[in-house]
Amino acid sequence: MWLKFAIQKSLDRFDEDKQLVFINAWNEWAEGNHLEPDLKWGHQYLQATQKALIKY
């Protein structure tokens, strides 16, 4: 939900060449901030990210 909001806010507020949304990794901080599955949630965060991005 927050990602859809961030994307829409960027689309509404900025010119096309300045529409950016940064996603920082929620796991693997020591190894370089990769977006990847984890043991607790599996692929759920990645699937939610994909779902939010499909619309755009």
MMTF fields as JSON, N, C-alpha, C and O atoms, coordinates in Angstrom:
{
  "mmtfVersion": "1.0.0",
  "mmtfProducer": "UNKNOWN",
  "numBonds": 223,
  "numAtoms": 224,
  "numGroups": 56,
  "numChains": 1,
  "numModels": 1,
  "chainsPerModel": [1],
  "groupsPerChain": [56],
  "chainIdList": ["A"],
  "bondAtomList": [4, 2, 8, 6, 12, 10, 16, 14, 20, 18, 24, 22, 28, 26, 32, 30, 36, 34, 40, 38, 44, 42, 48, 46, 52, 50, 56, 54, 60, 58, 64, 62, 68, 66, 72, 70, 76, 74, 80, 78, 84, 82, 88, 86, 92, 90, 96, 94, 100, 98, 104, 102, 108, 106, 112, 110, 116, 114, 120, 118, 124, 122, 128, 126, 132, 130, 136, 134, 140, 138, 144, 142, 148, 146, 152, 150, 156, 154, 160, 158, 164, 162, 168, 166, 172, 170, 176, 174, 180, 178, 184, 182, 188, 186, 192, 190, 196, 194, 200, 198, 204, 202, 208, 206, 212, 210, 216, 214, 220, 218],
  "bondOrderList": [1, 1, 1, 1, 1, 1, 1, 1, 1, 1, 1, 1, 1, 1, 1, 1, 1, 1, 1, 1, 1, 1, 1, 1, 1, 1, 1, 1, 1, 1, 1, 1, 1, 1, 1, 1, 1, 1, 1, 1, 1, 1, 1, 1, 1, 1, 1, 1, 1, 1, 1, 1, 1, 1, 1],
  "groupList": [{"groupName": "MET", "atomNameList": ["N", "CA", "C", "O"], "elementList": ["N", "C", "C", "O"], "formalChargeList": [0, 0, 0, 0], "bondAtomList": [1, 0, 2, 1, 3, 2], "bondOrderList": [1, 1, 2], "singleLetterCode": "M", "chemCompType": "L-PEPTIDE LINKING"}, {"groupName": "TRP", "atomNameList": ["N", "CA", "C", "O"], "elementList": ["N", "C", "C", "O"], "formalChargeList": [0, 0, 0, 0], "bondAtomList": [1, 0, 2, 1, 3, 2], "bondOrderList": [1, 1, 2], "singleLetterCode": "W", "chemCompType": "L-PEPTIDE LINKING"}, {"groupName": "LEU", "atomNameList": ["N", "CA", "C", "O"], "elementList": ["N", "C", "C", "O"], "formalChargeList": [0, 0, 0, 0], "bondAtomList": [1, 0, 2, 1, 3, 2], "bondOrderList": [1, 1, 2], "singleLetterCode": "L", "chemCompType": "L-PEPTIDE LINKING"}, {"groupName": "LYS", "atomNameList": ["N", "CA", "C", "O"], "elementList": ["N", "C", "C", "O"], "formalChargeList": [0, 0, 0, 0], "bondAtomList": [1, 0, 2, 1, 3, 2], "bondOrderList": [1, 1, 2], "singleLetterCode": "K", "chemCompType": "L-PEPTIDE LINKING"}, {"groupName": "PHE", "atomNameList": ["N", "CA", "C", "O"], "elementList": ["N", "C", "C", "O"], "formalChargeList": [0, 0, 0, 0], "bondAtomList": [1, 0, 2, 1, 3, 2], "bondOrderList": [1, 1, 2], "singleLetterCode": "F", "chemCompType": "L-PEPTIDE LINKING"}, {"groupName": "ALA", "atomNameList": ["N", "CA", "C", "O"], "elementList": ["N", "C", "C", "O"], "formalChargeList": [0, 0, 0, 0], "bondAtomList": [1, 0, 2, 1, 3, 2], "bondOrderList": [1, 1, 2], "singleLetterCode": "A", "chemCompType": "L-PEPTIDE LINKING"}, {"groupName": "ILE", "atomNameList": ["N", "CA", "C", "O"], "elementList": ["N", "C", "C", "O"], "formalChargeList": [0, 0, 0, 0], "bondAtomList": [1, 0, 2, 1, 3, 2], "bondOrderList": [1, 1, 2], "singleLetterCode": "I", "chemCompType": "L-PEPTIDE LINKING"}, {"groupName": "GLN", "atomNameList": ["N", "CA", "C", "O"], "elementList": ["N", "C", "C", "O"], "formalChargeList": [0, 0, 0, 0], "bondAtomList": [1, 0, 2, 1, 3, 2], "bondOrderList": [1, 1, 2], "singleLetterCode": "Q", "chemCompType": "L-PEPTIDE LINKING"}, {"groupName": "SER", "atomNameList": ["N", "CA", "C", "O"], "elementList": ["N", "C", "C", "O"], "formalChargeList": [0, 0, 0, 0], "bondAtomList": [1, 0, 2, 1, 3, 2], "bondOrderList": [1, 1, 2], "singleLetterCode": "S", "chemCompType": "L-PEPTIDE LINKING"}, {"groupName": "ASP", "atomNameList": ["N", "CA", "C", "O"], "elementList": ["N", "C", "C", "O"], "formalChargeList": [0, 0, 0, 0], "bondAtomList": [1, 0, 2, 1, 3, 2], "bondOrderList": [1, 1, 2], "singleLetterCode": "D", "chemCompType": "L-PEPTIDE LINKING"}, {"groupName": "ARG", "atomNameList": ["N", "CA", "C", "O"], "elementList": ["N", "C", "C", "O"], "formalChargeList": [0, 0, 0, 0], "bondAtomList": [1, 0, 2, 1, 3, 2], "bondOrderList": [1, 1, 2], "singleLetterCode": "R", "chemCompType": "L-PEPTIDE LINKING"}, {"groupName": "GLU", "atomNameList": ["N", "CA", "C", "O"], "elementList": ["N", "C", "C", "O"], "formalChargeList": [0, 0, 0, 0], "bondAtomList": [1, 0, 2, 1, 3, 2], "bondOrderList": [1, 1, 2], "singleLetterCode": "E", "chemCompType": "L-PEPTIDE LINKING"}, {"groupName": "VAL", "atomNameList": ["N", "CA", "C", "O"], "elementList": ["N", "C", "C", "O"], "formalChargeList": [0, 0, 0, 0], "bondAtomList": [1, 0, 2, 1, 3, 2], "bondOrderList": [1, 1, 2], "singleLetterCode": "V", "chemCompType": "L-PEPTIDE LINKING"}, {"groupName": "ASN", "atomNameList": ["N", "CA", "C", "O"], "elementList": ["N", "C", "C", "O"], "formalChargeList": [0, 0, 0, 0], "bondAtomList": [1, 0, 2, 1, 3, 2], "bondOrderList": [1, 1, 2], "singleLetterCode": "N", "chemCompType": "L-PEPTIDE LINKING"}, {"groupName": "GLY", "atomNameList": ["N", "CA", "C", "O"], "elementList": ["N", "C", "C", "O"], "formalChargeList": [0, 0, 0, 0], "bondAtomList": [1, 0, 2, 1, 3, 2], "bondOrderList": [1, 1, 2], "singleLetterCode": "G", "chemCompType": "PEPTIDE LINKING"}, {"groupName": "HIS", "atomNameList": ["N", "CA", "C", "O"], "elementList": ["N", "C", "C", "O"], "formalChargeList": [0, 0, 0, 0], "bondAtomList": [1, 0, 2, 1, 3, 2], "bondOrderList": [1, 1, 2], "singleLetterCode": "H", "chemCompType": "L-PEPTIDE LINKING"}, {"groupName": "PRO", "atomNameList": ["N", "CA", "C", "O"], "elementList": ["N", "C", "C", "O"], "formalChargeList": [0, 0, 0, 0], "bondAtomList": [1, 0, 2, 1, 3, 2], "bondOrderList": [1, 1, 2], "singleLetterCode": "P", "chemCompType": "L-PEPTIDE LINKING"}, {"groupName": "TYR", "atomNameList": ["N", "CA", "C", "O"], "elementList": ["N", "C", "C", "O"], "formalChargeList": [0, 0, 0, 0], "bondAtomList": [1, 0, 2, 1, 3, 2], "bondOrderList": [1, 1, 2], "singleLetterCode": "Y", "chemCompType": "L-PEPTIDE LINKING"}, {"groupName": "THR", "atomNameList": ["N", "CA", "C", "O"], "elementList": ["N", "C", "C", "O"], "formalChargeList": [0, 0, 0, 0], "bondAtomList": [1, 0, 2, 1, 3, 2], "bondOrderList": [1, 1, 2], "singleLetterCode": "T", "chemCompType": "L-PEPTIDE LINKING"}],
  "groupTypeList": [0, 1, 2, 3, 4, 5, 6, 7, 3, 8, 2, 9, 10, 4, 9, 11, 9, 3, 7, 2, 12, 4, 6, 13, 5, 1, 13, 11, 1, 5, 11, 14, 13, 15, 2, 11, 16, 9, 2, 3, 1, 14, 15, 7, 17, 2, 7, 5, 18, 7, 3, 5, 2, 6, 3, 17],
  "groupIdList": [1, 2, 3, 4, 5, 6, 7, 8, 9, 10, 11, 12, 13, 14, 15, 16, 17, 18, 19, 20, 21, 22, 23, 24, 25, 26, 27, 28, 29, 30, 31, 32, 33, 34, 35, 36, 37, 38, 39, 40, 41, 42, 43, 44, 45, 46, 47, 48, 49, 50, 51, 52, 53, 54, 55, 56],
  "secStructList": [7, 2, 2, 2, 2, 2, 2, 2, 2, 2, 2, 2, 2, 1, 7, 4, 4, 4, 7, 7, 7, 7, 7, 7, 7, 1, 1, 7, 4, 4, 4, 6, 7, 7, 7, 7, 7, 5, 6, 6, 6, 5, 6, 2, 2, 2, 2, 2, 2, 2, 2, 2, 2, 2, 6, 7],
  "xCoordList": [0.817, 0.0, 0.864, 0.58, 1.91, 2.756, 3.463, 3.682, 3.825, 4.523, 3.604, 4.017, 2.366, 1.4, 1.207, 1.138, 1.122, 0.978, 2.195, 2.046, 3.399, 4.619, 4.711, 5.112, 4.345, 4.368, 3.373, 3.706, 2.164, 1.136, 1.516, 1.283, 2.096, 2.524, 3.604, 3.579, 4.541, 5.574, 4.968, 5.359, 4.023, 3.366, 2.589, 2.579, 1.945, 1.124, 1.94, 1.528, 3.089, 3.826, 4.954, 5.333, 5.5, 6.733, 6.581, 5.759, 7.397, 7.458, 7.956, 8.6, 7.653, 7.962, 9.437, 9.748, 10.329, 11.759, 12.264, 13.436, 11.402, 11.795, 10.968, 11.013, 10.229, 9.387, 10.211, 10.474, 10.61, 11.426, 10.834, 10.272, 10.971, 10.647, 11.805, 12.133, 12.413, 13.526, 13.002, 12.205, 13.457, 13.117, 14.419, 15.316, 14.519, 15.697, 15.376, 14.247, 16.327, 16.107, 15.673, 16.091, 14.836, 14.354, 15.127, 14.894, 16.042, 16.883, 18.257, 18.471, 19.17, 20.514, 21.308, 22.024, 21.179, 21.876, 23.392, 24.061, 23.927, 25.377, 25.928, 27.112, 25.108, 25.588, 25.28, 25.471, 24.82, 24.649, 23.219, 22.962, 22.286, 20.906, 20.228, 19.829, 20.098, 19.418, 17.963, 17.635, 17.093, 15.697, 15.62, 15.763, 15.399, 15.333, 14.464, 14.191, 14.029, 13.189, 13.946, 15.176, 13.19, 13.813, 13.11, 12.107, 13.642, 13.101, 11.724, 10.899, 11.469, 10.202, 9.05, 7.985, 9.244, 8.159, 8.256, 7.345, 9.33, 9.479, 9.503, 10.28, 8.658, 8.604, 7.502, 7.249, 6.855, 5.694, 6.016, 5.235, 7.14, 7.501, 7.785, 7.391, 8.466, 8.752, 7.472, 7.322, 6.557, 5.286, 4.453, 3.806, 4.463, 3.732, 4.354, 3.633, 5.678, 6.356, 5.977, 5.67, 5.997, 5.609, 4.153, 3.856, 3.283, 1.868, 1.682, 0.888, 2.419, 2.315, 2.864, 2.343, 3.912, 4.557, 3.853, 3.986, 3.113, 2.447, 1.526, 1.442, 0.851, -0.069, 0.64, 0.041, 1.909, 2.636, 3.624, 4.329],
  "yCoordList": [-1.19, 0.0, 1.259, 2.196, 1.296, 2.488, 2.723, 3.87, 1.646, 1.805, 2.39, 3.263, 1.921, 2.493, 3.98, 4.785, 4.342, 5.748, 6.56, 7.654, 6.026, 6.737, 6.914, 7.975, 5.888, 5.983, 7.031, 7.888, 6.965, 7.915, 9.344, 10.271, 9.52, 10.855, 11.403, 12.582, 10.556, 10.981, 11.344, 12.339, 10.547, 10.832, 12.14, 12.898, 12.401, 13.603, 14.885, 15.954, 14.776, 15.973, 16.39, 17.561, 15.461, 15.765, 15.568, 14.779, 16.307, 16.118, 14.702, 14.071, 14.223, 12.835, 12.469, 11.357, 13.381, 13.078, 13.136, 12.855, 13.495, 13.577, 12.649, 12.767, 11.748, 10.828, 9.628, 8.711, 9.649, 8.584, 8.118, 8.902, 6.844, 6.274, 5.354, 4.44, 5.59, 4.76, 3.73, 4.045, 2.514, 1.436, 0.951, 0.5, 1.044, 0.517, -0.897, -1.173, -1.765, -3.167, -3.304, -2.536, -4.287, -4.521, -5.638, -5.931, -6.26, -7.295, -7.253, -6.486, -8.054, -8.163, -6.858, -6.503, -6.162, -4.875, -5.024, -4.174, -6.071, -6.233, -6.612, -6.401, -7.159, -7.638, -6.703, -7.105, -5.494, -4.562, -4.183, -3.696, -4.388, -3.926, -4.489, -3.733, -5.778, -6.415, -6.677, -7.018, -6.52, -6.916, -8.402, -8.801, -9.205, -10.647, -11.277, -10.654, -12.499, -13.167, -13.401, -13.431, -13.566, -13.896, -15.105, -15.586, -15.582, -16.792, -16.574, -17.487, -15.388, -15.142, -14.922, -15.518, -14.087, -13.69, -14.299, -14.126, -15.002, -15.623, -14.574, -13.621, -14.745, -13.831, -12.775, -12.035, -12.687, -11.808, -10.339, -9.648, -9.853, -8.45, -8.213, -7.189, -9.159, -9.014, -9.073, -8.329, -9.942, -10.044, -8.774, -8.324, -8.202, -6.952, -5.812, -4.962, -5.786, -4.776, -4.939, -3.959, -6.157, -6.42, -5.987, -5.361, -6.316, -5.964, -4.447, -3.96, -3.717, -2.247, -1.676, -0.685, -2.293, -1.766, -2.155, -1.451, -3.246, -3.708, -2.631, -2.477, -1.902, -0.859, 0.222, 0.834, 0.461, 1.562, 1.066, 1.867],
  "zCoordList": [0.0, 0.0, 0.0, -0.745, 0.819, 0.877, -0.444, -0.834, -1.141, -2.407, -3.467, -4.231, -3.523, -4.473, -4.192, -5.121, -2.925, -2.54, -2.987, -3.532, -2.757, -3.134, -4.643, -5.122, -5.388, -6.851, -7.32, -8.139, -6.808, -7.241, -6.875, -7.652, -5.703, -5.276, -6.216, -6.57, -6.616, -7.555, -8.908, -9.518, -9.375, -10.653, -10.604, -11.574, -9.488, -9.344, -9.166, -9.616, -8.513, -8.113, -9.038, -9.053, -9.809, -10.535, -12.035, -12.5, -12.778, -14.221, -14.514, -13.676, -15.694, -16.047, -15.856, -15.428, -16.165, -16.043, -14.603, -14.353, -13.654, -12.242, -11.359, -10.135, -11.944, -11.18, -10.729, -11.506, -9.472, -8.895, -7.577, -6.812, -7.336, -6.028, -5.671, -6.427, -4.54, -4.08, -3.088, -2.205, -3.248, -2.324, -1.715, -2.427, -0.412, 0.264, 0.735, 1.14, 0.686, 1.048, 2.498, 3.365, 2.742, 4.098, 4.783, 5.956, 4.059, 4.674, 4.016, 3.078, 4.488, 3.928, 4.007, 3.071, 5.109, 5.249, 5.154, 4.566, 5.715, 5.722, 4.356, 4.094, 3.494, 2.205, 1.037, -0.111, 1.271, 0.173, -0.159, -1.26, 0.746, 0.56, -0.684, -1.57, -0.754, -1.881, -1.544, -0.408, -2.527, -2.361, -2.682, -3.838, -1.675, -1.874, -0.803, 0.223, -1.031, -0.042, 1.262, 1.285, 2.343, 3.617, 4.227, 3.7, 5.329, 5.946, 6.569, 6.575, 7.088, 7.767, 6.785, 6.947, 5.784, 4.885, 3.491, 2.681, 3.201, 1.89, 0.787, 0.851, -0.222, -1.366, -1.225, -2.176, -0.09, 0.056, -0.205, -0.859, 0.291, 0.044, -1.436, -1.993, -2.066, -3.496, -4.314, -5.283, -3.94, -4.651, -4.474, -5.419, -3.289, -3.053, -3.859, -4.381, -3.964, -4.774, -6.241, -6.921, -6.719, -8.098, -8.356, -9.375, -7.451, -7.595, -7.695, -8.5, -6.873, -6.902, -8.201, -8.713, -8.735, -9.935, -11.226, -12.228, -11.23, -12.445, -13.022, -14.241, -12.172, -12.615, -13.416, -14.3, -13.113, -13.719, -14.745, -15.36]
}
